[in-house]
Amino acid sequence: MNKKENRGIMYKTYTIEKSLKHHVIEWAATTLSVVGALLNAKLNIFGFYLFIIANLLWMSFSWKHKHWGLLVMNLIFLALNIYGIYTWTSQLT
């Protein structure tokens, strides 16, 4: 497609250039998310804490690479994980 062609107002191309740091953040967040899910499946509260760390990593990754949907999703997951810790600890008392 010719660069001078108009692709429409909703079309925008982003070139994603990932450094080693961004690859490490992406894979650390992925690993922590999977381990957090396993811990929660085993009814271990530490899964929520791993999810919070993973959410923060995903949010930094998505902010850098302009993945706005991923950013919003992880903001919501962060709030849900904080709520999960709150309800878990309030059941213990």
N, C-alpha and C positions, 0 to 999 in steps of 0.2 A: 504494500500500500504506500502510495506516495505521501511524503511527509506534509505536503501542502493540502492534502485532502482534509476536509472537516469531518471529524468522527462524531461530532455531537457534543452537547454541553455536559453529558454525564460520563464521557469517556476521558479517562486520564491514565496515563501509564507511569508506573513507578519502577525505577530500576532498583532492585534490592541487592545491595553489596554487603555481604556479611563478612566480618572479620572473624578471626579465631575466637575473640571474646563473645561475639554474638552466637557462634555455634555452641560454645560452652554454656551460655545462658539458656539457649533453646533446649539442649540435651539434658541439662541439670533440671530444668523445669519439667521436662517430660518424665524423667526418672522419678523425681519427687512426687509428681502427680500419680504415677502408677503405684509407687510404694505407699503413698497416702491412702489410695483406694483399697489396697490390700489390708492395711492396718484397720481402716474403718470397717471393712468386711469382717475382720476378726474382733470387732467391737473394742478397738484400742483407741483411746482418745488422742494419742500422738499422731494419728492420721490427720486430724484436723490441723495440727501445727505444721505438719509437712505440707499440707494443702495451702496453708497461708503463705509459706515461703515460696511455694511453686507459683501461687497467684501473683505475688510481687515480682517474681522473675518474668512471668508471662506478661505482666503489665509493662515492665521496662522494655521487653523485647517488642511488644506490639506498639508501644509509643514510638520507639526508634524507627520501626519499619512501616508506620502509618497503617497498621491493621486495627482499625477502629472498632470493628465488631468483636474482635478478640479481646481488645481492651475493656469494652463494656461488659462482656461476658465474665471476665475475670474480676472486675469490680463487684459484680453481683455475687460471684462465687466467694469472694473475700468476705462480703457481708454475711453470706450463708454459713461460712466456716466459723466466723466469730459467733454467730447465733448458735451454731452447733456446740461450740465449746461452752457457751453460756448455759444452754439447756442441759448439757451433760453434767456440768458441775453443779447446777442447781438441783438435779435429781439426787446427787450424793448427799446433800444436806437435809 
